[in-house]
Amino acid sequence: MTGPRWLAPLAALGGLLVLLPLAGLIARVEWTDLWSLVTSEASLTALGLSLRTSVVATVATLVLGVPLGFVLHGMRGPLRGLLRAVVLAPLVLPPVVGGLALLYAFGRRGLLGEELGGSVAFTTLAVVIAQTFVAMPFMVVSVESALAARSGRHEAIAGTLGASRTRVLTRVTLPALGPALATGAVLAFARALGEFGATLTFAGSLEGVTRTAPLEIYLVRETDPAAAAALSLVLVAVAIGVVALAYRPLRGAA
């Protein structure tokens, strides 16, 4: 199904809207100095911190987002829609609002500040929390959508054969959700890697502690545009790679 011809020019404009900014970034990269720019001490420190915290945040989205997706799928009535809206709110919240919300929850004077033995704000843990906060909706959506597409027949058969709910979950449902879990994980990783606003507000920008690659780009964009462009290109390459990886299982399943 190709659709009417008048869709083609609109599709071309949409493609240009995505491609032109990327082309502009590539044009600004100083290719002869690219390696030295991306391997500078500041760039490697920021990129290494981003990669480590994004991996931890992705694991957190699996541990927390998968059960949340199951609970949402099993709920009925208006409460389900309300809870889904709350869970998916980080997708549309302005980044600074998300950062302030985290600060007021986990900061020294926040709701849980004393219970946590002080503030987790402006620590590496704060970076992970911020990344998990903004990335978890991708996992929840992936799991809930995959569950909605299943009939539940295999789970019912396993239940009639005497399998416990936990056994059905681990032996039947989760293996069947493998492609959806992989998609949610890599998209969550990409979102965590690119997180900026909530991290800056909640965790600050302490070199080696909370200054991730996006924050490093933001800080050096005025003083060293070449370094900012080079590090930006690395993040773009990683983002395109993980998104391509995320949708590879879906294409294979089709």
Secondary structure, 3 states (H helix, E strand, C coil): CCCCCCHHHHHHHHHHHHHHHHHHHHHHCCHHHHHHHHCCHHHHHHHHHHHHHHHHHHHHHHHHHHHHHHHHHHCCCHHHHHHHHHHCHHHCCCHHHHHHHHHHHHCCCCCCCCCCCCCCCCCHHHHHHHHHHHHHHHHHHHHHHHHHCCCCHHHHHHHHCCCCHHHHHHHHHHHHCHHHHHHHHHHHHHHHHCCCHHHHHHHCCCCCCCCCHHHHHHHHCCCCHHHHHHHHHHHHHHHHHHHHHHHHHHHHHC
